[in-house]
Amino acid sequence: MKKIVVLGAGYAGLKTVVELQKKLKGQVEITLVDQNDYHYEATDLHEVASGNLPASKITFPISDVLNPQMTTLLLDRVTKVDPANRQVALANHAPLTYDYCVFALGFVSETFGIKGAKANSLPMTNVDEAVAIHDHIVAQMKDYRQSQDPNDLKIIICGAGFTGIELAGAVADARPRYAQLAGVTPDQVTIDIIDASKRLLPMFNDQLAAYGVNLLKKLNVQITTEALIQEIQPATVLYKGANDEEGTPLHKVTGNTIIWTTGVSGSPVVAESGLPQRRGRVMDSDHLTAPDDDQLYMAGDVSAVIPPAGKRPYPTTAQIALSMANYIAKDIAARVKGTSRPGAYTYKSLGTVASVGNTRAFGEASGHSFKGYPASVLKKIIMNKSLMELGGFKELFAKGRFDLYH
Ligand SMILES: Cc1cc2nc3c(=O)[nH]c(=O)nc-3n(C[C@H](O)[C@H](O)[C@H](O)COP(=O)(O)OP(=O)(O)OC[C@H]3O[C@@H](n4cnc5c(N)ncnc54)[C@H](O)[C@@H]3O)c2cc1C
C-alpha cells in the first residue's frame, strides 16, 4: 500500500488529507504530522491576539476530521525532509518514509534582519503567539493602575499589510475593554501602526485601499507611512523617514506593546531540507511538486506559483492553500489509481476581503467592491466556507461566525 506523509495540519495539509480520505478510501496509508493536536484558522489569529475571540473559537481537534482506518496523526515537530531518501526527520520519533510527501508547514514571522525585532516585539503567527499578545496587553493595562506609565497604554503595530490592518481593527474594537482594565477612558489607549510603504494595501485598488485606511483613521488609529524601521529597542521603535535628509536623527515611537506584522516567510524546515528556496518558499512545478522531485509536493505558504501572465508569485493565502490541496489530492489519487493525471495547476482568486473590527470590512469578490457592514458579512461567510471545507458541518456549527446582524 502506498504511504503518503502530510506535514502540517493547516489549510493546505488538512484539506489534502480530507480529500485523500474521500478519493482513496482504503487504498493508501496516510500519516499526518503536526506539532499540535488542533487545527487553527490562521486567518483569525488577530481576533485571539486582541482578545475579541478565545483561542477555542478558532481551533478544532484534528482528530475530528480523520478517518482512523486510513490516517494516523503523529504529534511531533518536523525537523527536516530528506528528498533523496524519501524520509522525514522528526524531533521525537523515528524518521518516516514515504511514497508521496505533502510539505505544508506554513509560515513564520520574518524580521528582515532588523535589529532587536525578535527580542523586543511580539510575533503573531500561531495560536500560542496570539494568546501571548493578548496576555501581554492585559498585563500592561493592569500594570498601568500602579505604574501610571503612559507607555503601558500604547500599542504599536509594525507593518500595515493585510495582517497589521486586520489586527489594528480588532485591537480598536477591544479598546474599551483595555481601558476598563487600566481604569482610563478608551481614547487614552493609543494604537499606532507603522509601515515603510507610501501606498498601503497594494492588493486593493486605490479607492478600496483609501477606504480601508480611512476606516482605521476614524477608529483613531495613528498611521505612519514611509517609515523605514531600523531597530526595535525595549518599548521603542526607531525609524528613518523615507524623505529624511542625511544625518536626520532616527524617529522614536514608544510603547510597552510592540507587535511585529511586517511579513512572513515559509517554514525554516524548507531551507533546513536543502530545497531551492527564497524566504522559505519553493518555486513549484506545474503539478505543485518541488523542482526535480515528483514525489514531494509543496503546498500553501511554503510554495510559490507564478500566474501565467505575471512575474511575481501569487500572494500566500488560505484561499490558494485550499485550492492547492484540492489539486494535490486529485493528482495523488490519479497516480495511485493509475489513471491520467490532471493538467497543470491553475488558480483563480475568488477575491480578497479585509476586516477592520467585527462589523467593518472592505474588499473585492467576483469583480465587485464591497465596503463597510456588507463587506463584514461577506468576510464572515468566506471564513465559514473555509471552516466548512476543512471541518464539515460539525466544526461549522461549533465554531462558525453567525453574528451577521448587529
Ligand atoms: C492575521 C492573519 C489574517 C489572514 N487573513 C487571511 C484572509 O483573510 N484570507 C486568506 O486567504 N489568507 C489570510 N491569511 C493568510 C493565511 O492564514 C495563510 O496563507 C495560510 O494559513 C497558509 O496555510 P498553510 O496550510 O500553508 O499553513 P498554516 O495554516 O500556517 O498551517 C501550518 C501547519 O503546520 C504546523 N507546523 C508548522 N511547523 C511545523 C513543524 N516544524 N512540525 C510540525 N508541524 C508544524 C502548524 O502547527 C500548522 O498546523 C491571514 C494570515 C494572518 C496571520
PDBQT file of the ligand as one rigid body, heavy atoms in Angstrom, charges set to zero:
ROOT
HETATM    1  C1  LIG A 501      -3.924  37.581  10.879  1.00  0.00    +0.000 C 
HETATM    2  C2  LIG A 501      -3.953  36.880   9.540  1.00  0.00    +0.000 A 
HETATM    3  C3  LIG A 501      -5.032  37.091   8.705  1.00  0.00    +0.000 A 
HETATM    4  C4  LIG A 501      -5.089  36.421   7.474  1.00  0.00    +0.000 A 
HETATM    5  N1  LIG A 501      -6.180  36.624   6.682  1.00  0.00    +0.000 NA
HETATM    6  C5  LIG A 501      -6.317  35.924   5.545  1.00  0.00    +0.000 A 
HETATM    7  C6  LIG A 501      -7.507  36.030   4.768  1.00  0.00    +0.000 A 
HETATM    8  O1  LIG A 501      -8.409  36.816   5.100  1.00  0.00    +0.000 OA
HETATM    9  N2  LIG A 501      -7.622  35.278   3.652  1.00  0.00    +0.000 N 
HETATM   10  C7  LIG A 501      -6.656  34.386   3.279  1.00  0.00    +0.000 A 
HETATM   11  O2  LIG A 501      -6.851  33.671   2.274  1.00  0.00    +0.000 OA
HETATM   12  N3  LIG A 501      -5.492  34.271   3.967  1.00  0.00    +0.000 NA
HETATM   13  C8  LIG A 501      -5.288  35.009   5.091  1.00  0.00    +0.000 A 
HETATM   14  N4  LIG A 501      -4.144  34.893   5.833  1.00  0.00    +0.000 N 
HETATM   15  C9  LIG A 501      -3.035  34.021   5.332  1.00  0.00    +0.000 C 
HETATM   16  C10 LIG A 501      -3.278  32.564   5.680  1.00  0.00    +0.000 C 
HETATM   17  O3  LIG A 501      -3.557  32.422   7.055  1.00  0.00    +0.000 OA
HETATM   18  C11 LIG A 501      -2.079  31.687   5.299  1.00  0.00    +0.000 C 
HETATM   19  O4  LIG A 501      -1.752  31.925   3.953  1.00  0.00    +0.000 OA
HETATM   20  C12 LIG A 501      -2.428  30.212   5.498  1.00  0.00    +0.000 C 
HETATM   21  O5  LIG A 501      -2.598  29.950   6.877  1.00  0.00    +0.000 OA
HETATM   22  C13 LIG A 501      -1.365  29.274   4.921  1.00  0.00    +0.000 C 
HETATM   23  O6  LIG A 501      -1.833  27.961   5.060  1.00  0.00    +0.000 OA
HETATM   24  P1  LIG A 501      -0.799  26.764   5.207  1.00  0.00    +0.000 P 
HETATM   25  O7  LIG A 501      -1.599  25.499   5.193  1.00  0.00    +0.000 OA
HETATM   26  O8  LIG A 501       0.312  26.898   4.237  1.00  0.00    +0.000 OA
HETATM   27  O9  LIG A 501      -0.118  26.951   6.634  1.00  0.00    +0.000 OA
HETATM   28  P2  LIG A 501      -0.737  27.104   8.097  1.00  0.00    +0.000 P 
HETATM   29  O10 LIG A 501      -2.176  27.400   8.072  1.00  0.00    +0.000 OA
HETATM   30  O11 LIG A 501       0.185  28.045   8.783  1.00  0.00    +0.000 OA
HETATM   31  O12 LIG A 501      -0.522  25.657   8.734  1.00  0.00    +0.000 OA
HETATM   32  C14 LIG A 501       0.766  25.144   9.002  1.00  0.00    +0.000 C 
HETATM   33  C15 LIG A 501       0.625  23.987   9.972  1.00  0.00    +0.000 C 
HETATM   34  O13 LIG A 501       1.918  23.380  10.120  1.00  0.00    +0.000 OA
HETATM   35  C16 LIG A 501       2.191  23.155  11.510  1.00  0.00    +0.000 C 
HETATM   36  N5  LIG A 501       3.644  23.224  11.667  1.00  0.00    +0.000 N 
HETATM   37  C17 LIG A 501       4.449  24.275  11.372  1.00  0.00    +0.000 A 
HETATM   38  N6  LIG A 501       5.742  23.940  11.554  1.00  0.00    +0.000 NA
HETATM   39  C18 LIG A 501       5.756  22.656  11.988  1.00  0.00    +0.000 A 
HETATM   40  C19 LIG A 501       6.791  21.725  12.301  1.00  0.00    +0.000 A 
HETATM   41  N7  LIG A 501       8.083  22.055  12.196  1.00  0.00    +0.000 N 
HETATM   42  N8  LIG A 501       6.435  20.482  12.687  1.00  0.00    +0.000 NA
HETATM   43  C20 LIG A 501       5.126  20.116  12.776  1.00  0.00    +0.000 A 
HETATM   44  N9  LIG A 501       4.112  20.949  12.471  1.00  0.00    +0.000 NA
HETATM   45  C21 LIG A 501       4.420  22.193  12.076  1.00  0.00    +0.000 A 
HETATM   46  C22 LIG A 501       1.437  24.246  12.235  1.00  0.00    +0.000 C 
HETATM   47  O14 LIG A 501       1.145  23.842  13.564  1.00  0.00    +0.000 OA
HETATM   48  C23 LIG A 501       0.169  24.380  11.366  1.00  0.00    +0.000 C 
HETATM   49  O15 LIG A 501      -0.844  23.500  11.793  1.00  0.00    +0.000 OA
HETATM   50  C24 LIG A 501      -4.037  35.554   7.065  1.00  0.00    +0.000 A 
HETATM   51  C25 LIG A 501      -2.944  35.355   7.918  1.00  0.00    +0.000 A 
HETATM   52  C26 LIG A 501      -2.888  36.003   9.143  1.00  0.00    +0.000 A 
HETATM   53  C27 LIG A 501      -1.709  35.770  10.063  1.00  0.00    +0.000 C 
ENDROOT
TORSDOF 0
